[in-house]
Amino acid sequence: MRFLIVLLLLFAFSSCVTHKRSFVKGNEDFVVELKRSSSRGGLIDIALQGVVLGATYLVEQNSQSLVSSYVQSVSINDYYNNFTGDIEKTYNEIHIKKYSKPIKIDQKEYVENLLETEYTSIPKTRGENSYLELNEIIRDEQDDLLNFHAVIGILSDPENPGVSRLSFNELFILFSKTKVYQDENLNAKISILVEGEWRNQDGTPNKGTLIEQEYVFKDLKYGYGNQINEPILSPWYYDIPIYSDLEDVSSYGVLQVSIQLEEYEGKKSKYVNKLPDLLSKNKSSIIKQGNSIIEKIID
């Protein structure tokens, strides 16, 4: 009997140990980028940080680090181009990145060595992780480390580039500021709001929401493995209109992409049953207003 009690106590103690890749306290930078497509017109395949409009970043402190939330927006004014003679999208991917500068030296050294060791063991072939270089993961100049990376493609209908859909292709979680116990995995919710501005054929300005989409991921694993087995496709939606009488315009169309990322721990979080439902009901306000609405929800 005494032996059984000891075993139960040891199990309870071990199950409460924090995952070594979680609860890495540090200053974080949440970035949303739009990536240009390579085309016959010679556009360079680069990541472009657009104009940030009302961007906010927050981490919820009242949940004992079991919940973290981040908000960021990016805007561009050349969504379409006709450099090749045909109108096509200038940008075809949304990249979501989160960088961390760990405060504790021992944690930073542990995570940095772990990321470098694991990276060197990955086969460098086309496909998974081929787009990530080690200097993008461990940024010596900025003295920080990549801990979250996601890629969402913007697909065009072959018959009409003004009809589009989102394709969630890649998601990597290398470590987290959010606390996760060793017998649990990280959960995440990504909300995306895509808005457009354009002029009607008569010249009058117009704007509207193109698509709102929400992705919920459970039991995410830390490491370089892509969490997306198959691309997650959204429904087709009407994009910024394309008019055939715009031959004299080389580029046009204002696009704003707003992203909110919520990371939360599994069953042990006292917010895990409450927070996602609240976020779903308030996601538009959260994306547009930032941390003020989060504070109201949690309070």
C-alpha positions as CSV (number, residue, x, y, z in Angstrom):
1,M,0.0,0.0,0.0
2,R,2.8,2.4,1.0
3,F,4.6,1.5,-2.3
4,L,1.5,2.3,-4.3
5,I,1.1,5.7,-2.6
6,V,4.7,6.6,-3.4
7,L,4.2,5.7,-7.0
8,L,1.1,7.9,-7.2
9,L,2.9,10.8,-5.6
10,L,5.8,10.4,-8.0
11,F,3.4,10.3,-11.0
12,A,1.6,13.4,-9.8
13,F,4.9,15.2,-9.3
14,S,6.3,14.2,-12.7
15,S,3.1,15.1,-14.5
16,C,3.4,18.7,-13.2
17,V,6.9,19.2,-14.6
18,T,7.0,22.0,-17.2
19,H,8.0,21.0,-20.7
20,K,11.6,22.1,-21.4
21,R,10.6,23.8,-24.6
22,S,7.8,25.8,-22.9
23,F,7.7,28.7,-20.4
24,V,10.8,30.2,-22.1
25,K,10.4,33.8,-20.8
26,G,11.6,36.5,-23.1
27,N,10.8,39.5,-25.2
28,E,8.9,38.4,-28.2
29,D,8.4,40.0,-31.7
30,F,5.3,39.0,-33.7
31,V,5.7,39.5,-37.4
32,V,3.2,39.2,-40.3
33,E,4.8,39.3,-43.8
34,L,3.4,39.1,-47.4
35,K,5.6,37.2,-49.7
36,R,5.9,38.1,-53.4
37,S,5.6,35.4,-56.1
38,S,8.3,34.9,-58.6
39,S,6.9,35.6,-62.1
40,R,7.8,36.1,-65.7
41,G,8.1,39.8,-65.0
42,G,11.2,39.2,-62.9
43,L,9.7,39.9,-59.4
44,I,12.2,38.8,-56.8
45,D,11.1,36.0,-54.5
46,I,11.5,37.9,-51.2
47,A,9.6,38.4,-48.0
48,L,8.3,42.0,-47.6
49,Q,7.3,43.6,-44.3
50,G,4.4,45.9,-45.3
51,V,3.2,49.0,-43.6
52,V,2.0,48.1,-40.1
53,L,-1.4,49.6,-39.3
54,G,-2.4,49.8,-35.6
55,A,-0.4,46.7,-34.7
56,T,-0.5,45.6,-31.1
57,Y,1.2,42.8,-29.3
58,L,0.2,41.4,-25.9
59,V,0.7,38.5,-23.6
60,E,-2.0,37.8,-21.0
61,Q,-0.4,37.8,-17.6
62,N,-3.4,36.9,-15.5
63,S,-3.5,33.3,-16.7
64,Q,-0.2,32.2,-15.0
65,S,1.4,32.1,-18.4
66,L,-0.9,29.4,-19.7
67,V,-2.4,31.7,-22.3
68,S,-0.5,34.0,-24.7
69,S,-2.1,36.2,-27.4
70,Y,-0.5,38.2,-30.2
71,V,-2.0,40.6,-32.8
72,Q,-0.4,42.1,-35.9
73,S,-1.5,43.6,-39.2
74,V,0.3,44.2,-42.5
75,S,-0.9,46.3,-45.5
76,I,0.3,46.8,-49.1
77,N,-1.0,48.9,-52.0
78,D,0.1,46.8,-55.0
79,Y,-1.9,43.6,-54.6
80,Y,-2.3,43.2,-58.3
81,N,0.2,43.9,-61.2
82,N,0.2,43.6,-65.0
83,F,4.0,43.5,-65.5
84,T,3.6,40.5,-67.7
85,G,0.7,41.8,-69.7
86,D,-1.8,39.8,-67.7
87,I,-3.2,40.9,-64.4
88,E,-1.9,38.7,-61.6
89,K,-1.4,38.8,-57.8
90,T,1.9,40.4,-56.6
91,Y,1.8,38.4,-53.4
92,N,0.9,34.8,-52.9
93,E,1.9,33.9,-49.3
94,I,1.3,35.1,-45.8
95,H,4.1,34.4,-43.4
96,I,3.5,34.5,-39.6
97,K,6.6,34.5,-37.4
98,K,7.3,34.9,-33.8
99,Y,10.8,35.6,-32.4
100,S,11.9,35.4,-28.8
101,K,14.9,36.8,-26.9
102,P,15.0,34.6,-23.8
103,I,15.7,36.4,-20.5
104,K,17.4,33.6,-18.7
105,I,20.9,32.8,-20.0
106,D,20.7,29.1,-19.3
107,Q,17.3,28.7,-21.1
108,K,18.6,30.7,-24.1
109,E,21.7,28.5,-24.3
110,Y,19.7,25.3,-24.0
111,V,17.1,26.3,-26.6
112,E,19.8,27.7,-29.0
113,N,21.9,24.6,-28.8
114,L,18.9,22.3,-29.2
115,L,17.6,24.2,-32.3
116,E,21.1,24.2,-34.0
117,T,21.6,20.5,-33.2
118,E,18.2,19.5,-34.6
119,Y,18.6,21.7,-37.6
120,T,21.9,20.1,-38.7
121,S,20.2,16.7,-38.6
122,I,17.4,17.6,-41.0
123,P,17.9,16.5,-44.7
124,K,18.3,19.7,-46.7
125,T,16.0,18.8,-49.6
126,R,13.2,20.5,-51.4
127,G,10.1,20.5,-49.4
128,E,9.8,20.5,-45.7
129,N,12.1,23.2,-44.1
130,S,13.8,23.9,-47.4
131,Y,12.8,27.6,-47.1
132,L,14.3,28.1,-43.6
133,E,17.9,28.8,-43.1
134,L,19.7,28.5,-39.8
135,N,20.4,32.3,-39.7
136,E,16.6,32.8,-39.9
137,I,16.1,30.6,-36.9
138,I,19.0,31.8,-34.8
139,R,19.4,35.5,-35.7
140,D,22.7,36.6,-34.3
141,E,22.3,40.3,-35.3
142,Q,19.0,40.6,-33.5
143,D,20.1,38.2,-30.7
144,D,16.8,36.3,-30.8
145,L,15.4,32.9,-31.8
146,L,12.5,31.9,-34.1
147,N,9.9,30.0,-32.0
148,F,6.8,30.1,-34.3
149,H,6.5,30.0,-38.1
150,A,3.4,29.5,-40.3
151,V,2.8,29.9,-44.0
152,I,-0.7,30.5,-45.6
153,G,-0.9,30.6,-49.4
154,I,-3.2,32.8,-51.4
155,L,-4.4,30.8,-54.3
156,S,-6.1,32.2,-57.4
157,D,-8.8,30.6,-59.5
158,P,-7.1,29.6,-62.8
159,E,-9.9,31.2,-64.8
160,N,-10.2,34.4,-62.7
161,P,-7.4,35.8,-60.3
162,G,-10.2,37.9,-58.7
163,V,-11.5,34.7,-57.0
164,S,-9.2,33.3,-54.3
165,R,-8.9,30.9,-51.4
166,L,-6.5,30.5,-48.5
167,S,-4.3,27.4,-48.2
168,F,-2.7,26.8,-44.7
169,N,0.4,24.9,-45.7
170,E,3.0,25.0,-42.9
171,L,3.1,25.4,-39.1
172,F,6.2,24.9,-36.9
173,I,6.4,25.4,-33.2
174,L,10.0,25.4,-31.9
175,F,9.4,26.5,-28.3
176,S,7.0,28.8,-26.5
177,K,6.7,31.4,-23.8
178,T,3.4,29.8,-22.9
179,K,3.7,27.3,-20.1
180,V,3.0,23.7,-21.0
181,Y,3.3,20.8,-18.6
182,Q,5.4,17.8,-19.7
183,D,2.4,15.5,-20.1
184,E,0.5,18.0,-22.2
185,N,1.0,19.6,-25.7
186,L,0.5,23.2,-26.9
187,N,-2.8,24.3,-28.4
188,A,-3.1,27.2,-30.8
189,K,-5.8,29.2,-32.5
190,I,-5.0,31.4,-35.5
191,S,-7.6,34.0,-36.7
192,I,-7.1,35.8,-40.0
193,L,-9.0,38.8,-41.3
194,V,-8.4,39.9,-45.0
195,E,-9.7,43.3,-46.0
196,G,-9.5,45.1,-49.3
197,E,-9.8,48.6,-50.8
198,W,-10.4,49.4,-54.4
199,R,-12.1,51.8,-56.8
200,N,-15.2,50.9,-58.7
201,Q,-15.3,51.2,-62.5
202,D,-16.8,54.7,-62.1
203,G,-13.9,55.7,-59.8
204,T,-15.8,55.7,-56.5
205,P,-13.8,54.2,-53.6
206,N,-14.9,50.9,-52.0
207,K,-13.7,48.6,-49.3
208,G,-14.8,45.5,-47.6
209,T,-14.0,42.3,-45.8
210,L,-12.8,39.6,-48.2
211,I,-12.6,36.6,-45.9
212,E,-12.4,35.8,-42.1
213,Q,-11.0,32.4,-41.2
214,E,-10.2,30.7,-38.0
215,Y,-7.9,27.7,-37.5
216,V,-7.7,25.6,-34.2
217,F,-4.8,23.2,-33.6
218,K,-4.7,20.8,-30.7
219,D,-1.7,18.8,-29.4
220,L,1.0,20.5,-31.3
221,K,4.4,19.0,-31.1
222,Y,7.6,21.1,-30.6
223,G,10.3,20.7,-33.2
224,Y,10.9,21.1,-36.9
225,G,8.1,18.8,-38.0
226,N,5.4,20.5,-40.1
227,Q,2.1,20.3,-38.1
228,I,0.1,20.4,-41.4
229,N,-0.2,17.0,-43.0
230,E,-2.3,18.3,-46.0
231,P,-3.0,21.9,-46.9
232,I,-6.1,23.3,-45.2
233,L,-8.2,25.0,-47.9
234,S,-10.7,27.8,-47.2
235,P,-13.8,28.3,-49.3
236,W,-13.4,30.3,-52.5
237,Y,-14.1,34.0,-52.0
238,Y,-14.4,37.1,-54.2
239,D,-11.2,39.0,-54.0
240,I,-10.5,42.7,-54.9
241,P,-12.3,43.1,-58.3
242,I,-10.3,43.0,-61.5
243,Y,-11.3,45.2,-64.4
244,S,-10.2,44.7,-68.0
245,D,-9.9,48.4,-68.7
246,L,-6.9,49.1,-66.3
247,E,-4.2,48.6,-68.9
248,D,-2.5,51.9,-67.9
249,V,-2.2,50.9,-64.2
250,S,0.9,48.8,-63.5
251,S,-0.2,47.9,-59.9
252,Y,-3.2,48.5,-57.8
253,G,-5.4,47.2,-54.9
254,V,-4.9,47.8,-51.2
255,L,-4.9,44.7,-49.0
256,Q,-4.7,44.5,-45.3
257,V,-4.1,41.2,-43.5
258,S,-4.7,41.0,-39.7
259,I,-3.6,38.0,-37.7
260,Q,-4.2,37.0,-34.1
261,L,-2.4,34.0,-32.6
262,E,-3.5,32.5,-29.3
263,E,-1.4,29.9,-27.6
264,Y,-2.8,28.0,-24.7
265,E,-1.9,24.9,-22.6
266,G,-4.0,21.8,-22.5
267,K,-6.4,20.5,-19.9
268,K,-4.7,22.0,-16.8
269,S,-5.4,25.6,-17.9
270,K,-8.3,27.1,-16.1
271,Y,-9.0,29.2,-19.2
272,V,-8.9,26.4,-21.7
273,N,-12.6,25.8,-21.8
274,K,-13.5,29.5,-21.4
275,L,-11.0,31.4,-23.6
276,P,-11.4,29.8,-27.0
277,D,-15.2,30.2,-27.0
278,L,-14.8,33.8,-26.0
279,L,-12.2,34.3,-28.7
280,S,-14.5,32.8,-31.3
281,K,-17.4,35.1,-30.4
282,N,-15.1,38.2,-30.3
283,K,-12.5,37.5,-33.0
284,S,-13.4,40.4,-35.2
285,S,-13.2,42.9,-32.4
286,I,-10.0,41.3,-31.1
287,I,-8.2,41.5,-34.5
288,K,-9.3,45.1,-35.0
289,Q,-8.9,46.5,-31.5
290,G,-6.0,44.5,-30.0
291,N,-5.3,44.1,-26.3
292,S,-8.2,46.3,-25.0
293,I,-10.8,43.7,-25.9
294,I,-8.7,40.9,-24.4
295,E,-8.4,42.7,-21.1
296,K,-12.2,43.1,-21.0
297,I,-12.7,39.4,-21.8
298,I,-10.3,38.1,-19.1
299,D,-11.4,40.6,-16.5
